[in-house]
């Protein structure tokens, strides 16, 4: 007897169905072979009708953006917890943040890489830029509190911190470097950069106004 797979969607709450389709999309992007994210591929991975994803998402880019926001949103929430920990000094917070990201990249680096591929999902750029601006804001506030830097100086260093950490993590992945050594080196470089920025900035931006 031939068994025909039942592709009819089970009754689910709308939000649960969206979640299941997002999980299926993540499965498609995690495949070792390069797979194009499409409604048809998502439907196949979810075991539902090929037309069902069209009822829940306006475009494939919408699926990619939701996956990205979910992935980095979890990291950002955990980073906020790290930054709010009064028992950690600044360097410890940086180390904890980088360790968090290496854990995420070990688990979902391929997914994140394929999501942020500009060629595959150009409309995701706005979400990536929004997340980068948020990271700069958060770390600039931390630098201002910790080192009494002026807002302008703090933002410059925070921008370098976020870009530098991305480069450090990329080197860790591509060159298969030791995680502890990479983090230690990054912290040493960051420490020197903070000191240099505070010393080199003109008086109008190197210190916060006392007025």
N, C-alpha and C positions, 0 to 999 in steps of 0.2 A: 504494500500500500504506500502510495506517495503522500508524504506529509507536506502540505503547503504552508509556508510561514505566514502567520497572521500579522499583516502590516497595518491593520486598522488600529488607530490610536485608542488607548484605554482612556476612560474618563478621568480627567485630572483637573484640579484647579488650574486656572490660567497661569498663575505664578509658578506652580510646580511644573507645568508643562514647559514654560520658558526655561526654567532651571535645567530640566532634563535635556532640552535642545542645546543649551550652552555647554553642558557636560559632554554632549556628543560632538560639538564643534571643537572643544578642547582635545578630545580623543583623536579627531581628524588631524589636528595640527601637531600632535605629539608623535605621530607615526614616523618611524625612521626614514621612510622614503618621503620625498617632498610631495605633499598632497595639497591640491588647490582647495581652499575653503569655498564651498558652494552650498546652496540650499539642498541640492540633491545629495551631496556627500554627507551633510549633517543628517538628513532624513534617513539615509542608509545606515549611518552609525547609530542612530536612535531607534531604528527598527520601526519607522512610521511611514506613512504615505509621503511620497515625494513633494506633495503640495502643502503639507502641514506647516513647515517652517514659514511659509509665506503669510500665514495667518497670525504669526506672533512677532515677526520682525520685518521692518521695512526694507532692509538690505543686508547683504553679507557684512558690510562695514559696520552696521549697527551691532551685529553679533560680535565682531572683533573688538569693538570699543567696549562693550559690556564685559567681555572676558578680560580685557586689559585693566579696566577700572576695578574689577573684582580682585585681580591678582595684586596690583600695586596698592589697592586700597587696604588690603590686609597688612601689607608691609608698612604702610604709612601709619596705620593705627598702632601697630606694635612699636614703631619708631617713636610715636608720641608718648607711649608708656615709658620707653627708655629715657627720653628727654625730661620727663616729669619726675624721674627718680632722683630725689635729693641726695641719695647716698652715693651717687656716681659723680665723679668729676668729668670734665669735658672730654678728656682723652678716652676715658672708659666708655663714655657714651658713643664716641666715634667708633671705638673698637666693637662695641655691641651692635651698632648699626651695620657695620661692614660684615660682621659675623652673621647677622640676620639675613643680609642680602646673599651671602655665599650659600647659606642653607636653601634659600629660595631658588637660586640659580642651579644648585645641584638637583633640586627636585623638578623645577619647571623652566630651566634655562632655554630649552628648545622651544617651548611654547611662547615664552616672552620674546625670543629672537624672531620667531615667525610672525608674531603679532605686530612687532614694531618695524617690520620690513616695509619701507616707504613705497616700494614698487607694488607690493601686494595689497597694502591697505593705506593709500595716501591720505585718506580722510582721518586716519587715526592720529595724524600729526598734531592736531589741535589738542587732543586729550593728553598726548605725551608732553607737549609744551606747557599745558596747564599744570600737570603734575610736577614738572621741573621747576616752574615758578613757585609752586607751593613749597617744594623742598628748599629752595633758596630762602624763602621767607622764614621758614621754621628754623633753619640753621643760622640765619642772620640774627634772629632774635636771641638765639642761644649764645652766639659769639658776643653780642652786645652785653648780655647779662654777665657772662663769664669773664670777659676781658675789658669791659668798659669801652669798647670800640664805638666810634661814631657810626650812625646808620649806614652812611655811604661806604665806609671802610668795611663794615661788617658784611654788606651785601657783595662787595667785590670778593672778599675771602670766601663767603658762602657759595658764590657762583663757582669759584675755583675748586672748592671742596666737593661740590656735587659732580662737576665735570671730571675732576681728578679721581674721585672714587669710582666713577664709571670706567675710566681708563684702567685703573688698577684692577678692577674686577675682570675686565676684558683680558688683561694680561694673565691674570690668574687662571682663567679658563683656557685661553689659546695656547699658553706656554706651559701649562700644567705645573705652576709654581706652588711652593708650600704656602698654605693659607696664612699661617702665623707670621711668616717672614714678610709676606706682602702687606699685611695689616700693620705690622711693626714699622716697616719702612714708610708706609703712607702716613702714619701718625708722626714720625720724625719729620717728614717733609712738611706736614701741615703745621707742626709746632714752629718750624723755622719761618714758614710763610706768614703766620700770624704775627710773629715778632717783627719781621721785615715790614709788613704792611703798617703796623702801628708806628714804626720808626720813620718810614719813608713818606707817609701821608702828610700833606701840609697841615698846619695847625687847625685850619678851618674844618678839616674832616677827620683828623686823627684822634680827636677827643670829642666827647659829647659836650654840648654847650652846658655851662654851669648857670646860665641865666634862668 
